[in-house]
Amino acid sequence: MRTSKRTGVGDFVYFTVMFLLAAYFMFASVQGDFGLFRRIQIEAELTSLKSERDRLATDVSALENKTRRLSDTYLDLDLLDSQARDVLGLIRPDEIVLN
């Protein structure tokens, strides 16, 4: 009788420890530094960073185009005129300014 009682207690302790270890590893696989939630967060951040990269690439290409158009080898007079008006506040002699 005595040995069967010990075996029951030993089995209970063994299964309790195994259950707690399994619960810990399941929790770590979901909530941990390398868990599922962190992976979803990283993928969302990756998507937003890719869209920002694409937006910045578009801005850079627009600025490169303006720089090329204002360079010594290729001068766009319309762009130069609009930049002078915006930055320096210049007007042509044949224009009337209304305030």
C-alpha positions in Angstrom: 0.0 0.0 0.0 2.7 2.4 0.9 4.6 2.2 -2.4 1.5 2.8 -4.5 0.8 6.1 -2.6 4.3 7.3 -3.2 4.0 6.5 -6.9 0.8 8.6 -7.1 2.5 11.5 -5.4 5.5 11.2 -7.6 3.4 11.0 -10.7 1.5 14.1 -9.6 4.7 16.1 -8.9 6.2 14.9 -12.3 3.1 15.9 -14.3 2.8 19.2 -12.4 6.4 20.1 -13.2 5.9 19.1 -16.8 2.7 21.1 -17.1 4.4 24.2 -15.6 7.4 23.8 -18.0 5.0 23.4 -21.0 3.0 26.4 -19.9 6.2 28.5 -19.5 7.5 27.6 -23.0 4.1 28.3 -24.5 4.0 31.7 -22.9 7.5 32.4 -24.0 6.8 31.4 -27.6 3.9 33.9 -27.7 5.0 36.8 -25.5 8.8 36.5 -25.4 11.5 38.5 -27.3 11.3 36.1 -30.2 7.6 35.2 -29.8 4.7 35.5 -32.2 3.6 39.0 -31.0 7.1 40.4 -31.5 7.2 38.9 -35.0 3.9 40.5 -35.9 5.1 43.8 -34.5 8.3 43.6 -36.5 6.4 42.7 -39.7 4.1 45.7 -39.2 7.2 48.0 -38.6 8.8 46.5 -41.7 5.8 47.4 -43.8 5.7 51.0 -42.6 9.4 51.4 -43.1 9.1 50.1 -46.7 6.4 52.7 -47.4 8.5 55.4 -45.9 11.5 54.3 -47.9 9.4 54.5 -51.1 8.1 57.9 -50.2 11.7 59.2 -49.5 12.9 57.7 -52.8 10.2 59.6 -54.6 11.2 62.8 -52.8 14.9 62.2 -53.6 14.2 61.7 -57.3 12.1 64.9 -57.4 15.0 66.8 -55.7 17.5 65.3 -58.1 15.3 66.4 -61.0 15.1 70.0 -59.7 18.9 70.0 -59.1 19.6 68.8 -62.6 17.2 71.4 -64.0 19.0 74.2 -62.1 22.5 73.0 -63.0 25.0 74.8 -65.3 24.6 72.2 -68.0 20.8 72.3 -68.2 19.1 75.5 -67.1 15.3 75.5 -67.0 14.3 79.2 -67.1 10.8 78.6 -65.9 12.0 76.8 -62.8 14.6 79.5 -62.2 11.9 82.1 -62.5 9.5 80.4 -60.1 12.3 79.8 -57.6 13.3 83.5 -57.7 9.7 84.5 -57.2 9.2 82.1 -54.2 12.5 82.6 -52.5 13.4 86.2 -53.2 10.0 87.6 -53.7 10.8 89.0 -57.1 8.3 90.2 -59.7 8.6 91.1 -63.4 8.4 94.8 -64.4 5.2 94.2 -66.4 3.3 92.7 -63.4 1.0 94.4 -60.9 1.1 93.3 -57.3 -2.1 93.4 -55.3 -2.0 93.2 -51.5 
